[in-house]
Amino acid sequence: MIEIINFFQGTKKRQMKIKVIIWQEDGVWCGSVPALPGCHTWGESYDHLMEMLKEAIEAWLDVANEKSNLEKESKLAKEIEISV
């Protein structure tokens, strides 16, 4: 299933089209985003699942962005040895 997910990142509204796998299990709706490893969630209804997926995607992207920023910073910092 392909869903268009609208979400807010910071103060900007963004829209992305992303493949989401959705299924029902034990009376709840479950969702997984294959393009974002580890991005899974569930909801008590289809609408609730859509809300939870938006939150999960936003959180995943926020963490990925923070990690990317840390990696950039660590590439800028170098450890060197100086003899005095």
C-alpha positions as CSV (number, residue, x, y, z in Angstrom):
1,M,0.0,0.0,0.0
2,I,1.3,3.5,-0.9
3,E,0.3,6.3,1.4
4,I,0.9,10.0,1.1
5,I,2.1,11.1,4.5
6,N,1.9,14.8,5.5
7,F,4.0,15.7,8.4
8,F,5.7,18.7,10.1
9,Q,9.5,18.8,10.4
10,G,10.3,21.8,12.6
11,T,7.9,24.6,11.4
12,K,7.8,23.4,7.8
13,K,5.0,21.2,6.5
14,R,6.4,18.6,4.2
15,Q,4.8,15.9,2.1
16,M,6.4,12.7,1.0
17,K,5.1,9.6,-0.7
18,I,6.4,6.5,1.0
19,K,5.5,2.8,0.9
20,V,3.9,1.6,4.0
21,I,2.9,-2.0,4.7
22,I,-0.3,-2.2,6.7
23,W,-2.0,-5.2,8.2
24,Q,-4.4,-6.2,11.0
25,E,-3.2,-8.5,13.8
26,D,-5.0,-9.5,17.0
27,G,-7.5,-6.7,16.6
28,V,-5.1,-3.8,16.0
29,W,-3.8,-2.2,12.9
30,C,0.0,-2.5,12.3
31,G,2.3,-0.6,10.0
32,S,5.9,-0.8,8.8
33,V,7.9,1.5,6.6
34,P,10.4,-0.6,4.7
35,A,12.5,2.4,3.6
36,L,13.1,3.4,7.2
37,P,14.7,0.4,9.1
38,G,13.1,-0.1,12.4
39,C,10.1,2.2,11.7
40,H,7.1,0.3,12.9
41,T,4.0,1.1,14.8
42,W,0.4,0.2,15.5
43,G,-3.0,1.8,16.1
44,E,-6.4,0.8,17.5
45,S,-8.0,1.9,14.2
46,Y,-6.9,2.7,10.6
47,D,-7.0,6.4,11.3
48,H,-5.1,6.0,14.6
49,L,-2.5,4.0,12.7
50,M,-2.1,6.8,10.2
51,E,-1.5,9.3,13.0
52,M,1.0,6.9,14.7
53,L,2.8,6.3,11.3
54,K,3.2,10.1,10.9
55,E,4.7,10.3,14.3
56,A,7.0,7.3,13.8
57,I,8.3,8.7,10.5
58,E,8.9,12.1,12.0
59,A,10.8,10.6,14.9
60,W,12.8,8.4,12.6
61,L,13.8,11.3,10.4
62,D,14.6,13.5,13.4
63,V,17.0,10.8,14.8
64,A,18.5,10.3,11.3
65,N,19.1,14.0,11.0
66,E,20.7,14.3,14.4
67,K,22.9,11.3,13.6
68,S,23.9,12.8,10.3
69,N,24.8,16.1,12.0
70,L,26.9,14.3,14.6
71,E,28.7,12.3,11.9
72,K,29.5,15.6,10.0
73,E,30.9,17.1,13.2
74,S,33.0,14.1,14.0
75,K,34.5,14.3,10.4
76,L,35.5,17.9,11.1
77,A,37.2,17.0,14.3
78,K,40.5,15.2,14.0
79,E,42.6,13.6,16.6
80,I,46.3,14.4,16.1
81,E,49.4,13.7,18.2
82,I,51.8,16.6,18.8
83,S,55.3,16.1,20.3
84,V,56.5,19.0,22.5
